[in-house]
């Protein structure tokens, strides 16, 4: 059974960079048709897609984040990563990593999420 | 960018009720729409993909319909576990957007 799990700091100071990792277990991160994504949810608010990565390294980003975000993958470690630069208090959120199946165009496996607070 | 709009934002219902949530896309998205359920403090759970396909393990009281710009999620007989927030979601390889969510609460 595939699982994904987020890890990273719970507190980040503005305007530093938020860095998160997601570890994939139970299946190969390089399986064809699996994309890997990041979604966040500010407290009491809705879901926001941040971006996705394929095992080839191809990346896809929400334009709302402009050039602040970068997502990468390390297939040897079965991990993918997200860096969000110049954070502010509005970046405070629960950050989820998830698997997206290309055939379904839906996120079918989610991590538990990690709460990140941006505060000085 | 495509905008996804859900209605209503909040829905009050009782156990046994038939519940319908609507999601509209700002332009045609064919059948590329998914629905998720999120309970408080938990990660979202995929219910429906491709507008009407039931994800494995999801009870058959959940169903989805629609294509183009208008979609619905129906719960045929609301159960206690179903009081939660529901999100619609459209994704292509380069773009993703969620609806703002519909909270189903106890009437």
Interface residues (C-beta under 8 A of the other chain):
Chain A: X35 X37 X39 X46 X47 X48 X49 X52 X60 X62 X63 X96 X98 X100 X102 X104 X105 X106 X107 X108 X110 X111 X112 X113
Chain B: X1 X32 X34 X36 X38 X42 X43 X44 X45 X46 X49 X50 X53 X55 X87 X89 X90 X91 X92 X93 X94 X95 X96 X97 X98 X99 X100 X101
